């Protein structure tokens, strides 16, 4: 009977032994049987001394595009145009009405040369047809034009320079030094302005400095002191008269109205000598 219950008890002890660490049992008077089991535990986790390997991901696959999209087109910016400024309309003035129609006047361009110049200030109160002093003499303008046209001016000046009478033979100037049929006065002059043979006042080139040279023009004049009167040394039985004689002299002149070449050579009539003109005899026999 005891053995009959011993087998189930032994089986129960074995089951409990799996749950406990140590079980002992005895059957009747038999020595106790100890059955020891240990519970199986999973080993403790210790981190690896090496770093974990990186996880690699598969390289993504790229597909090349077959073509690029076209560049966008931009519209040109509109150009700025300033607003036009409109001038106010001039006040309306109706054309005058004439009782009779007149043809429109014809305008002609003013000539650049050949006009009649005005009488200079030096001629006022001066009975002689030349001026030896002139406060309005255009020295600067003549020198500037002479520098500009020097190559063409030089031949003209050389032509009239040989006519200078500055070194002529000296002769008495007054009647007191020597007796003449008619008294006269002689002088060597350098006119600044003079009247030419056409009756026009001209500017004469005199005392002009150009290219380290001074352009001068000198002439000799002799004027009768008693022109038109009877010769003082001729007997009264003879008809006589003191007569002023002239000579034609050429001068280099400057024309401020000629824009192309303002220099020219013109002719002037100057007093040259004083003569005694004898007429028929009136002697009674």
Secondary structure per residue as TSV (DSSP state, phi and psi in degrees):
chain	resnum	aa	ss	phi	psi
A	1	X	-	360.0	-41.2
A	2	X	H	-64.6	-38.0
A	3	X	H	-68.7	-27.0
A	4	X	H	-66.9	-35.8
A	5	X	H	-91.2	-13.8
A	6	X	H	-69.9	-35.6
A	7	X	H	-66.9	-43.5
A	8	X	H	-65.4	-36.3
A	9	X	H	-66.4	-38.5
A	10	X	H	-64.0	-37.3
A	11	X	H	-67.0	-37.6
A	12	X	H	-67.4	-37.6
A	13	X	H	-65.9	-36.7
A	14	X	H	-64.9	-39.1
A	15	X	H	-65.8	-44.3
A	16	X	H	-68.0	-29.9
A	17	X	H	-64.5	-28.4
A	18	X	H	-68.7	-24.1
A	19	X	H	-96.1	-16.6
A	20	X	S	-115.7	164.4
A	21	X	S	-83.3	-23.8
A	22	X	E	-153.2	127.5
A	23	X	E	-133.7	132.7
A	24	X	E	-127.1	141.8
A	25	X	E	-150.0	159.8
A	26	X	-	-134.2	146.5
A	27	X	-	-106.9	112.2
A	28	X	T	62.3	-127.0
A	29	X	T	-91.3	2.8
A	30	X	S	-71.1	151.2
A	31	X	-	-61.3	150.9
A	32	X	-	-70.8	139.1
A	33	X	E	-100.9	123.3
A	34	X	E	-101.2	131.6
A	35	X	E	-123.6	110.8
A	36	X	E	-109.1	129.5
A	37	X	-	-130.1	151.3
A	38	X	-	-113.4	140.4
A	39	X	-	-73.2	131.7
A	40	X	-	-79.3	116.8
A	41	X	-	-110.8	145.8
A	42	X	-	-71.8	141.6
A	43	X	-	-60.9	147.5
A	44	X	-	-67.3	141.6
A	45	X	-	-83.9	125.8
A	46	X	-	-116.8	131.2
A	47	X	-	-66.3	146.3
A	48	X	-	-71.6	140.2
A	49	X	S	-67.2	-13.9
A	50	X	S	-98.4	145.6
A	51	X	-	-66.4	152.7
A	52	X	-	-70.1	148.0
A	53	X	-	-67.4	138.9
A	54	X	-	-68.7	147.5
A	55	X	-	-87.5	127.1
A	56	X	-	-97.4	138.1
A	57	X	-	-110.4	147.6
A	58	X	-	-64.8	138.9
A	59	X	-	-63.4	130.1
A	60	X	-	-67.7	146.7
A	61	X	-	-93.0	128.7
A	62	X	-	-104.3	139.1
A	63	X	-	-108.4	121.5
A	64	X	-	-70.4	134.7
A	65	X	-	-73.4	142.5
A	66	X	S	-69.8	-29.7
A	67	X	S	-156.7	158.7
A	68	X	-	-93.4	150.1
A	69	X	-	-69.8	146.5
A	70	X	-	-64.4	148.7
A	71	X	-	-67.2	144.2
A	72	X	-	-69.1	144.9
A	73	X	-	-97.2	134.4
A	74	X	-	-109.3	139.4
A	75	X	-	-78.7	140.5
A	76	X	-	-65.5	141.8
A	77	X	-	-68.9	141.3
A	78	X	-	-67.4	139.0
A	79	X	-	-77.1	139.6
A	80	X	-	-88.4	125.3
A	81	X	-	-115.7	121.8
A	82	X	-	-65.6	150.4
A	83	X	-	-69.5	134.7
A	84	X	-	-66.7	144.7
A	85	X	-	-96.9	125.1
A	86	X	-	-102.5	128.5
A	87	X	-	-77.6	146.7
A	88	X	-	-65.9	145.7
A	89	X	-	-67.2	138.2
A	90	X	-	-65.5	152.4
A	91	X	-	-62.0	139.0
A	92	X	-	-73.9	127.6
A	93	X	-	-127.1	111.5
A	94	X	-	-66.9	146.3
A	95	X	-	-65.7	141.5
A	96	X	-	-68.1	146.8
A	97	X	-	-98.3	125.2
A	98	X	-	-99.6	146.0
A	99	X	S	-65.7	-29.9
A	100	X	S	-130.2	135.9
A	101	X	-	-66.9	139.7
A	102	X	-	-120.1	141.4
A	103	X	-	-67.5	148.6
A	104	X	-	-64.5	144.1
A	105	X	-	-69.1	145.9
A	106	X	-	-99.5	127.8
A	107	X	-	-105.0	138.1
A	108	X	-	-121.4	140.9
A	109	X	-	-63.6	141.2
A	110	X	-	-68.0	136.2
A	111	X	-	-67.0	143.5
A	112	X	S	-83.6	-12.9
A	113	X	S	-152.4	151.7
A	114	X	S	99.6	-0.6
A	115	X	-	-79.2	164.6
A	116	X	-	-86.5	111.6
A	117	X	-	-70.8	159.8
A	118	X	-	-74.1	159.5
A	119	X	-	-72.5	126.2
A	120	X	-	-70.3	164.2
A	121	X	G	-67.0	-28.6
A	122	X	G	-70.4	-16.3
A	123	X	G	-83.0	-14.1
A	124	X	T	-72.8	123.2
A	125	X	T	76.8	9.1
A	126	X	-	-110.0	113.7
A	127	X	-	-75.1	-14.4
A	128	X	S	-88.0	151.2
A	129	X	S	-84.1	28.3
A	130	X	E	-151.0	161.1
A	131	X	E	-124.1	126.3
A	132	X	S	-92.4	-16.6
A	133	X	-	-132.1	137.2
A	134	X	-	-152.3	111.2
A	135	X	T	-72.7	-17.0
A	136	X	T	-101.3	18.0
A	137	X	-	-67.0	127.4
A	138	X	-	-82.3	68.9
A	139	X	H	-63.2	-46.7
A	140	X	H	-63.6	-43.5
A	141	X	H	-64.0	-39.6
A	142	X	H	-68.5	-42.8
A	143	X	H	-64.3	-39.9
A	144	X	H	-64.2	-43.2
A	145	X	H	-68.5	-34.8
A	146	X	H	-67.0	-37.5
A	147	X	H	-65.9	-37.7
A	148	X	H	-73.2	-36.7
A	149	X	T	-113.6	36.9
A	150	X	H	-64.0	-39.0
A	151	X	H	-64.6	-36.9
A	152	X	H	-84.7	-25.9
A	153	X	H	-75.4	-34.2
A	154	X	H	-59.2	-45.5
A	155	X	H	-62.4	-35.0
A	156	X	H	-67.7	-41.2
A	157	X	H	-68.3	-37.8
A	158	X	H	-63.8	-28.9
A	159	X	H	-70.7	-39.7
A	160	X	H	-91.6	-17.1
A	161	X	H	-66.8	-30.1
A	162	X	T	-70.6	-14.0
A	163	X	T	-89.0	2.1
A	164	X	-	-65.7	134.8
A	165	X	-	-108.2	24.1
A	166	X	T	-65.4	-32.0
A	167	X	T	-102.6	27.5
A	168	X	S	-69.2	166.5
A	169	X	-	-64.5	132.2
A	170	X	-	-69.3	140.8
A	171	X	-	-138.7	160.0
A	172	X	-	-62.4	146.7
A	173	X	-	-97.6	-25.4
A	174	X	S	-128.2	165.2
A	175	X	T	-70.6	-19.0
A	176	X	T	-70.5	-29.3
A	177	X	T	-79.7	-33.2
A	178	X	S	-155.1	150.1
A	179	X	-	-88.6	127.2
A	180	X	-	-124.3	160.9
A	181	X	S	-64.0	-34.4
A	182	X	S	-132.0	135.5
A	183	X	-	-70.3	145.4
A	184	X	E	-148.6	168.5
A	185	X	E	-130.7	128.0
A	186	X	E	-109.8	142.5
A	187	X	E	-152.4	152.5
A	188	X	E	-108.5	118.4
A	189	X	E	-122.8	156.6
A	190	X	-	-124.5	87.2
A	191	X	-	-69.9	146.6
A	192	X	S	-96.3	-31.2
A	193	X	E	-141.0	151.1
A	194	X	E	-158.8	163.6
A	195	X	E	-95.5	125.7
A	196	X	B	-82.7	-177.4
A	197	X	T	-67.8	-14.0
A	198	X	T	-93.2	4.5
A	199	X	S	79.6	21.0
A	200	X	-	-111.8	138.7
A	201	X	E	-75.9	132.3
A	202	X	E	-126.0	152.5
A	203	X	E	-89.6	119.7
A	204	X	E	-94.8	135.5
A	205	X	-	-74.2	113.6
A	206	X	-	-151.8	131.5
A	207	X	S	69.0	31.8
A	208	X	E	-98.0	127.4
A	209	X	E	-95.5	124.4
A	210	X	E	-150.4	128.5
A	211	X	T	53.1	50.5
A	212	X	T	58.4	29.5
A	213	X	E	-139.1	143.9
A	214	X	E	-107.4	121.6
A	215	X	E	-88.6	118.9
A	216	X	-	-130.8	154.6
A	217	X	-	-138.9	118.3
A	218	X	-	-118.7	142.4
A	219	X	E	-140.7	158.2
A	220	X	E	-102.7	132.8
A	221	X	E	-126.7	145.7
A	222	X	E	-134.3	122.2
A	223	X	E	-116.2	136.7
A	224	X	E	-71.2	135.7
A	225	X	S	-85.5	-23.9
A	226	X	S	-130.1	50.1
A	227	X	T	-61.8	132.4
A	228	X	T	90.9	-13.8
A	229	X	S	-88.8	166.9
A	230	X	-	-69.2	146.3
A	231	X	-	-65.0	128.1
A	232	X	T	-67.5	-26.2
A	233	X	T	-100.4	4.4
A	234	X	S	-96.7	133.7
A	235	X	-	-57.8	151.8
A	236	X	T	-68.7	-18.3
A	237	X	T	-69.2	-11.7
A	238	X	E	-108.4	132.8
A	239	X	E	-76.3	123.6
A	240	X	E	-141.0	162.1
A	241	X	E	-160.0	135.9
A	242	X	E	-76.0	129.7
A	243	X	E	-123.0	131.0
A	244	X	E	-84.4	123.0
A	245	X	E	-106.2	147.3
A	246	X	E	-122.7	167.2
A	247	X	E	-138.6	151.5
A	248	X	E	-96.0	125.7
A	249	X	E	-124.3	144.4
A	250	X	E	-103.6	136.6
A	251	X	E	-128.4	149.8
A	252	X	E	-83.3	122.5
A	253	X	E	-117.3	162.7
A	254	X	E	-120.2	128.9
A	255	X	-	-114.3	108.5
A	256	X	T	-69.8	-11.1
A	257	X	T	-94.0	-4.6
A	258	X	-	-94.3	113.2
A	259	X	S	-84.5	-14.5
A	260	X	S	-93.1	-55.6
A	261	X	-	-145.2	99.5
A	262	X	-	-83.5	21.6
A	263	X	E	-122.7	145.8
A	264	X	E	-160.5	164.2
A	265	X	E	-109.0	122.7
A	266	X	E	-126.6	164.1
A	267	X	E	-102.2	140.1
A	268	X	E	-131.7	144.9
A	269	X	E	-100.8	118.1
A	270	X	E	-124.6	150.5
A	271	X	E	-67.6	132.3
A	272	X	E	-115.9	-34.1
A	273	X	E	-161.8	170.2
A	274	X	E	-123.9	120.4
A	275	X	E	-115.9	162.4
A	276	X	E	-109.9	120.3
A	277	X	E	-99.1	121.8
A	278	X	E	-100.2	138.6
A	279	X	E	-108.3	-155.8
A	280	X	E	-71.6	151.5
A	281	X	E	-80.8	142.9
A	282	X	-	-116.2	26.8
A	283	X	-	-70.5	138.1
A	284	X	-	-105.0	126.0
A	285	X	-	-96.1	360.0
